[in-house]
């Protein structure tokens, strides 16, 4: 009888000892002391700075705009990018007056797309998106979502913007 009780105790001790050991999980890498941070993926964006383009009144009237709208949207445009901000200053074409020569807002880049938010859209949609390409000296914008604002789409995308 003593033999059975001792055998039972030995078996119980073996089962307890085996169940308390950590089990090896296959395909799991061994733990490391310091976690490796993920490598950030750079989001391409247009370099900060000032870019300039020019649109004539004749171009705008040839594109179908009336004289007043053409005069209001003709001239030299300077786009300044600084961080998450964009600003445009428009110098009116000769003989024209521009009612709102300064405008701007926030900007966000997503790969080859840029979305502008206009703080004061003056009758156009406040948010507009363009595809952009930059050769180191000039940037070209192609409208992706700016259909409601013909004059803005014209000065944004007709001519390249030259980096100053």
C-alpha positions as CSV (number, residue, x, y, z in Angstrom):
1,X,0.0,0.0,0.0
2,X,2.9,2.3,0.8
3,X,4.3,1.7,-2.7
4,X,1.0,2.9,-4.3
5,X,0.9,6.1,-2.2
6,X,4.5,6.9,-3.0
7,X,4.0,6.2,-6.7
8,X,0.9,8.4,-6.7
9,X,2.9,11.2,-5.1
10,X,5.7,10.9,-7.6
11,X,3.3,11.0,-10.5
12,X,1.6,14.0,-9.1
13,X,4.9,15.8,-8.6
14,X,6.0,15.0,-12.2
15,X,2.7,16.3,-13.6
16,X,2.9,19.5,-11.6
17,X,6.6,20.1,-12.5
18,X,5.9,19.5,-16.2
19,X,2.9,21.8,-16.3
20,X,4.8,24.8,-14.7
21,X,7.5,24.9,-17.4
22,X,6.9,27.5,-20.1
23,X,6.1,25.9,-23.4
24,X,8.1,26.7,-26.5
25,X,6.0,28.2,-29.2
26,X,7.4,27.4,-32.7
27,X,7.8,30.2,-35.2
28,X,8.0,32.9,-32.5
29,X,11.1,35.0,-32.6
30,X,13.1,35.2,-29.4
31,X,12.3,38.3,-27.3
32,X,14.7,41.2,-27.7
33,X,15.8,43.7,-25.1
34,X,15.0,46.8,-27.2
35,X,12.1,47.1,-29.6
36,X,13.0,48.1,-33.2
37,X,11.0,51.2,-34.2
38,X,9.3,51.1,-37.6
39,X,11.1,52.9,-40.4
40,X,9.1,56.1,-41.2
41,X,7.9,56.3,-44.8
42,X,8.6,59.8,-46.1
43,X,5.6,61.5,-47.7
44,X,6.8,63.4,-50.7
45,X,5.8,67.0,-50.8
46,X,6.6,70.2,-52.7
47,X,9.5,72.0,-51.0
48,X,8.7,75.1,-49.0
49,X,9.3,78.3,-50.9
50,X,7.7,80.7,-53.3
51,X,6.5,79.8,-56.8
52,X,5.3,82.1,-59.5
53,X,3.1,81.9,-62.6
54,X,1.4,84.4,-64.9
55,X,-1.9,84.5,-66.7
56,X,-3.0,87.1,-69.2
57,X,-6.5,88.6,-69.5
58,X,-6.5,87.6,-73.2
59,X,-6.0,83.9,-72.2
60,X,-8.9,84.0,-69.9
61,X,-11.3,85.7,-72.3
62,X,-10.2,83.2,-75.0
63,X,-11.0,80.4,-72.5
64,X,-14.6,81.8,-72.4
65,X,-14.5,84.0,-69.3
66,X,-16.3,87.4,-69.4
67,X,-14.2,90.6,-69.3
68,X,-14.8,91.3,-65.6
69,X,-13.9,87.7,-64.5
70,X,-10.9,87.6,-66.8
71,X,-9.6,90.9,-65.4
72,X,-10.1,89.8,-61.8
73,X,-8.2,86.6,-62.4
74,X,-5.3,87.8,-64.6
75,X,-1.9,88.8,-63.5
76,X,1.1,87.3,-61.7
77,X,0.5,84.9,-58.9
78,X,3.0,84.1,-56.2
79,X,2.3,80.9,-54.2
80,X,4.2,80.6,-50.9
81,X,4.3,77.2,-49.2
82,X,5.5,77.0,-45.6
83,X,4.8,73.9,-43.6
84,X,1.1,73.2,-43.6
85,X,0.3,76.7,-44.9
86,X,-0.1,78.1,-48.4
87,X,-0.6,81.8,-49.4
88,X,-1.1,83.4,-52.8
89,X,-0.6,87.1,-53.6
90,X,-1.9,88.2,-57.0
91,X,-0.4,91.2,-58.8
92,X,-3.2,92.4,-61.1
93,X,-2.7,92.4,-64.9
94,X,-2.2,95.9,-66.5
95,X,-5.4,97.9,-66.5
96,X,-7.1,95.5,-64.1
97,X,-8.1,95.7,-60.4
98,X,-8.2,92.7,-58.1
99,X,-10.6,92.9,-55.2
100,X,-9.0,90.1,-53.2
101,X,-5.3,89.9,-54.1
102,X,-4.3,87.8,-51.0
103,X,-5.7,84.5,-50.1
104,X,-4.5,81.3,-48.5
105,X,-5.1,78.4,-46.1
106,X,-3.9,75.0,-45.1
107,X,-2.3,72.4,-47.3
108,X,-1.8,68.6,-47.0
109,X,0.3,66.5,-49.3
110,X,-0.6,62.8,-50.1
111,X,2.1,61.4,-52.3
112,X,1.5,63.0,-55.8
113,X,-1.7,64.8,-54.6
114,X,-2.1,68.0,-52.7
115,X,-5.3,69.2,-51.1
116,X,-5.6,72.9,-50.4
117,X,-8.1,74.4,-47.9
118,X,-9.0,78.0,-48.7
119,X,-9.7,80.1,-45.6
120,X,-11.9,82.4,-47.6
121,X,-13.0,80.7,-50.9
122,X,-14.8,83.7,-52.4
123,X,-17.6,81.7,-54.0
124,X,-15.6,78.6,-54.8
125,X,-15.4,75.3,-52.9
126,X,-13.0,75.8,-50.0
127,X,-11.3,72.4,-50.5
128,X,-9.6,71.5,-53.8
129,X,-7.2,68.8,-54.8
130,X,-4.5,68.7,-57.5
131,X,-2.0,66.2,-58.7
132,X,1.5,67.8,-58.8
133,X,4.9,67.2,-60.3
134,X,8.1,69.0,-59.6
135,X,11.3,69.0,-61.7
136,X,13.4,71.0,-59.2
137,X,12.7,74.3,-60.8
138,X,9.0,74.2,-61.9
139,X,5.9,72.6,-60.5
140,X,2.8,71.7,-62.6
141,X,-0.6,71.2,-61.1
142,X,-3.3,69.1,-62.7
143,X,-6.9,69.4,-61.3
144,X,-8.2,66.3,-59.6
145,X,-11.1,68.0,-57.7
146,X,-11.7,71.7,-58.5
147,X,-14.5,71.6,-61.0
148,X,-16.6,74.3,-59.4
149,X,-14.0,77.0,-59.7
150,X,-13.0,77.6,-63.4
151,X,-10.9,80.6,-62.8
152,X,-8.9,79.0,-60.0
153,X,-8.4,75.8,-62.0
154,X,-7.1,78.0,-64.9
155,X,-4.4,79.9,-63.0
156,X,-3.5,76.8,-61.0
157,X,-3.0,74.4,-63.9
158,X,-2.5,76.2,-67.2
159,X,1.2,77.3,-66.7
160,X,4.0,75.9,-64.6
161,X,4.8,77.6,-61.4
162,X,8.5,78.6,-61.3
163,X,10.4,78.3,-58.0
164,X,12.0,81.6,-57.0
